[in-house]
Each structure stands twice: as structure tokens, then as C-alpha cells.
Amino acid sequence: MANCDIKIQDVEISIRALGRTQIVKKHQRSKIAAKMICGMLSTTTSLCSISIFDPQRPTRSMSHSRAFVRKIRCSSLSPDMPITTEKSENGSLVTGAAYDFERSTTSLSQKLLSTPKNVMLVRHGLSSWNDEGRVQGSSNLSVLTETGVRQAEKCREALANIYFDQCFSSPISRAKSTAEVIWQGREEPLVFLDSLKEAHLFFLEGMRNVDARQKYPKEFTKWREDPANFDVNGFYPIRKLWVTAREAWREILLTPGKNVLVVTHKSILRALICTALGLSPERFRAIDVNNGGISMFSFNKKGEAMLQSLNMTAHMYSDHVYQI
């Protein structure tokens, strides 16, 4: 939302928010009053900038006809909470330390990177088992449909203006075919990582969801409603996925280059996104990614992640082209 600018003078306060101006008459001219007003505005604006004008206190560098100005900045969460500011490359103030990733808490590389990175994550196009409502898992029997190929082509067109140093893909057919369509015409060879494979779901793989629910009601319900605790003879596929996702991140981030493309599957994408955000396997179904959906992370040189976009699908329905 737009910032608000509050000017506190002798007998009036001008509140400019969302492009509109209101006048509040006969308000006390004080820092406390400013904070009170900022607190009220913070329910509708994300950032308040308050200027206190005191005509009784001119400075040496100002004529007696001008006012002393004090700036107060407060967050939308609490007007009394201090908020850090810093300058961007063009000199403008940026609120919050996340701008340059200072004090971030999780390094996915565990080593210093040669350069900051942008990583685009793409889910494969519609597959035959997607279309049939089957549990896919790590099976290699599900292949791209004609619709899936068109979705992959849409992704290629949407990313055509971005130079990628490398493309990593799952070697499983539906992801591999999607990557080959997207990467068509690029010079660097595709790199296939086993750590980008989909979760292994054992006896559920290949079953139609409706059949799996009837034949294995307890196991299927656990998979759908409590996936972090779904196990087969003591093996927990989703917990294992968190381990392989961290392995994949290290391989991806420690490869030289600034812009990287990753093509893989829904469950491992959920794990990649959640591990980058510091979320546990219990949050597995808190993230969803469509066929052909694109997500983007930026990483600083420490290997700390910032989510830039999640499950972008505008290119599926238009000629939208992405930029970095």
C-alpha cells in the first residue's frame, strides 16, 4: 500500500494516505500524538512517515518562517516498535533488513557462494497420471500429455528473455521431458540430479486416488492429512524428502553461475520451498504448485534465501514474459 505522510502543525494534521488527504483540526502537537495517529493508520497502511513541524523551534540553517522537522518511522505492526532502515543502490530508503539479507537465519549452502543467485523453480507439465488422477510418486511410467507439452512450451516462452547459466532437472520422465522443451535452443547441457526425484510412495504409486482411498483407507488418509507422519515399514517419505531437498539445494547453489533453472515435481518442490523458508515437514501441504507453475528465490552469498514469487501461472493464460 502507499505510504502515509503526517504533518503535525499548530492547529492541524494533514494525513495523506492512499492518494487522498484529510485534515484533522485542533490536535495536540507532540510526538505522542503522532504515534497515536500512526497506530490508527497502521491498520490500513504498511508504513507511516511522520513529520513534526514546530514553528517555535527554527534551526540555525532555517529561516524563522520555516519549521523544525523531525521524522518518525513506524511499522504497521506496532507504532512503538523501532524499524531499521537502509539505503539501496540508488540512495532511497528501504525498510527492513531483508533487503540485503542481513541477519537471515538459514544457509542452504553451508558455504560462501561465489556470487548471489536467482533460482527459478518449475513444476513439470500435465502428465498422464495427473490427468487420470493417479498417485505418481517416483514412478517413471507417467509421461507428459499433449497439454503438458504445451505448458512446457509456455514456460519456455515466458522465460525466453532470461539468461540461465544452468538447468537442473529430475531424471524422471515427466520432469525430464518438460526440461528438454524449456531448455531447447540453450547452449549448456541439462544436468539431471537424483536429489530432484519425486518422493517414493511405494504401493500407492500408480493407483487412482479413489481406489487407493478404498483399498488402503488408513494409509491413504495418513498420506493426505498427515503426510509428515505417513510411513511404510518405518520409512517416512516426506521426512526423507526434506533431507534430499537440502542436498539438492547444496548442489544447485554451489554450482557456478548467477541464474539457475530447476525443473522437477510437486512434492520435492514443496520440500525445496519449505526448506528454503525454514519450514518443517509438517508444513508440507501448506505449499501448492500447479503444473507449469514458476517460483523464484534469490540467494545472497551466504546461501540464505528470499522468496521472490510463488507458483506464478500468468504465462499459462497469456503471453506474459518474466524478467529478473
Residue pairs with C-beta under 8 A, 6 or more apart in sequence:
1 18
1 44
1 45
1 46
2 17
2 18
2 19
2 45
3 17
3 45
3 46
3 47
3 48
3 49
4 15
4 16
4 17
4 18
4 38
4 41
4 45
4 47
4 48
4 49
5 14
5 15
5 16
5 49
5 50
5 51
6 13
6 14
6 15
6 16
6 34
6 37
6 38
6 41
6 48
6 49
6 50
6 51
7 13
7 14
7 51
7 53
8 27
8 29
8 30
8 33
8 34
8 50
8 51
8 52
8 53
9 29
9 53
9 55
9 67
10 29
10 55
11 25
11 26
12 23
12 24
12 25
12 26
12 27
13 23
13 24
13 27
13 33
13 37
14 21
14 22
14 23
15 21
15 22
15 23
15 24
15 37
15 41
17 41
17 44
17 45
18 44
18 45
24 37
27 33
27 37
29 52
29 54
30 52
31 52
31 70
31 72
34 50
34 52
34 72
35 50
35 72
35 74
35 79
35 80
36 79
37 50
38 48
38 50
38 72
38 74
38 79
39 74
39 78
39 79
41 48
42 48
42 74
42 75
42 76
42 77
42 78
42 79
43 76
45 76
46 76
47 73
47 74
47 75
47 76
47 95
48 72
48 73
48 74
48 76
48 79
49 71
49 72
49 73
50 71
50 72
50 73
50 74
51 69
51 70
51 71
52 68
52 69
52 70
52 72
53 67
53 68
53 69
54 67
54 68
55 67
55 68
57 67
57 68
58 64
58 66
58 67
58 68
59 68
62 68
73 83
73 85
73 95
74 80
74 81
74 83
75 81
75 83
75 95
83 95
83 96
84 95
84 96
84 97
85 93
85 94
85 95
86 93
86 94
86 97
86 99
86 100
87 93
87 94
88 94
88 99
97 103
98 104
98 306
100 300
101 300
101 302
101 304
101 306
104 300
104 302
104 304
104 305
104 306
105 278
105 304
106 276
106 278
106 304
106 305
107 302
107 303
107 304
108 246
108 249
108 250
108 253
108 275
108 276
108 299
108 303
108 304
108 305
109 249
109 250
109 253
109 254
109 299
109 302
109 303
110 250
110 303
111 254
111 303
112 301
112 302
112 303
113 253
113 254
113 299
113 300
113 301
113 302
113 303
114 256
114 301
115 256
115 257
115 258
115 301
116 258
116 298
116 299
116 300
116 301
117 253
117 257
117 258
117 259
117 260
117 298
117 299
118 258
118 259
118 260
118 296
118 297
118 298
118 299
118 308
118 324
119 252
119 253
119 260
119 261
119 262
119 296
119 297
119 298
119 299
120 159
120 162
120 164
120 259
120 260
120 261
120 262
120 294
120 295
120 296
121 262
121 264
121 269
121 272
121 273
121 289
121 294
121 295
121 296
121 297
122 155
122 178
122 182
122 261
122 262
122 263
122 264
122 292
122 293
122 294
123 263
123 264
123 265
123 266
123 269
123 289
123 290
123 291
123 292
123 293
124 144
124 148
124 152
124 170
124 174
124 175
124 177
124 178
124 263
124 264
124 265
124 291
124 292
125 144
125 145
125 147
125 148
125 149
125 150
125 151
125 152
125 155
125 174
125 177
125 178
125 181
125 291
125 292
126 144
126 145
126 147
126 148
126 151
126 291
126 292
127 136
127 142
127 143
127 144
127 145
127 148
127 174
127 291
128 142
128 143
128 144
128 145
129 135
129 136
129 139
129 141
129 142
129 206
130 136
130 142
130 145
130 148
130 291
131 145
131 147
132 208
133 208
133 209
133 210
134 142
134 206
134 207
134 208
134 209
135 201
135 204
135 205
135 206
135 207
135 208
135 209
135 212
136 142
136 174
136 198
136 201
136 205
136 265
137 198
137 199
137 200
137 201
137 202
137 204
137 205
137 237
138 172
138 197
138 198
138 199
138 200
138 201
138 205
139 172
139 205
139 206
140 172
140 173
141 173
141 206
142 173
142 174
143 173
143 174
143 177
144 152
144 173
144 174
144 177
144 178
148 174
148 177
148 178
148 291
149 177
149 181
151 178
151 291
151 292
151 316
152 177
152 178
152 181
152 182
152 292
153 181
154 292
154 315
154 316
155 178
155 181
155 182
155 292
155 294
155 315
156 181
156 182
156 183
156 184
157 315
157 319
157 321
158 294
158 314
158 315
158 320
158 321
158 322
159 182
159 261
159 294
159 322
160 321
161 321
161 322
161 323
162 259
162 322
162 323
162 324
163 259
164 186
164 188
164 257
164 259
164 260
164 261
165 188
165 255
165 256
165 257
165 258
165 259
165 260
166 188
166 191
166 255
166 257
166 260
166 261
167 179
167 182
167 183
167 186
167 188
167 190
167 191
167 260
167 261
167 262
167 263
168 190
168 191
168 192
168 193
168 196
168 248
168 251
168 252
168 255
168 260
168 261
168 262
168 263
169 175
169 176
169 178
169 179
169 190
169 191
169 192
169 193
169 196
169 262
169 263
169 264
170 176
170 192
170 193
170 196
170 197
170 198
170 263
170 264
170 265
170 268
171 192
171 193
171 194
171 196
171 197
172 197
172 198
172 265
174 265
175 196
175 198
175 263
175 264
175 265
176 190
176 192
178 263
179 190
179 263
180 190
182 261
182 263
183 190
183 261
191 255
193 248
193 251
193 252
195 244
195 245
195 247
195 248
195 251
196 248
196 262
196 264
196 265
196 268
197 244
197 265
197 268
198 264
198 265
198 266
198 267
198 268
199 237
199 238
199 240
199 241
199 267
199 268
200 237
200 240
201 223
201 237
202 232
202 237
203 216
203 232
204 212
204 216
204 219
204 220
204 223
207 215
209 220
212 220
213 220
213 221
219 230
219 232
222 229
222 230
223 230
227 237
227 238
227 281
227 284
227 285
228 236
228 238
228 239
228 280
228 281
228 282
228 284
229 236
230 236
230 237
230 238
231 237
238 267
238 271
238 281
238 284
239 281
241 267
241 268
241 271
241 281
242 271
242 274
242 275
242 280
242 281
244 268
244 271
245 268
245 271
245 272
245 274
245 275
246 275
248 262
248 268
248 272
249 272
249 275
249 276
252 260
252 262
253 299
253 303
259 324
262 272
264 272
266 288
266 289
267 284
269 287
269 289
269 295
270 284
270 285
270 287
270 288
270 289
271 281
271 284
273 279
273 287
273 289
273 295
273 307
273 310
274 280
274 281
274 283
274 284
274 286
274 287
276 297
276 305
276 307
277 305
277 307
279 286
287 310
288 311
289 295
289 310
289 311
290 311
290 313
290 316
292 313
292 315
292 316
293 311
293 312
293 313
294 309
294 311
294 312
294 313
294 315
294 322
295 307
295 309
295 310
295 311
295 312
296 307
296 308
296 309
296 312
296 324
297 305
297 306
297 307
297 308
298 305
298 306
298 308
299 305
299 306
300 306
312 322
314 320
315 321
315 322
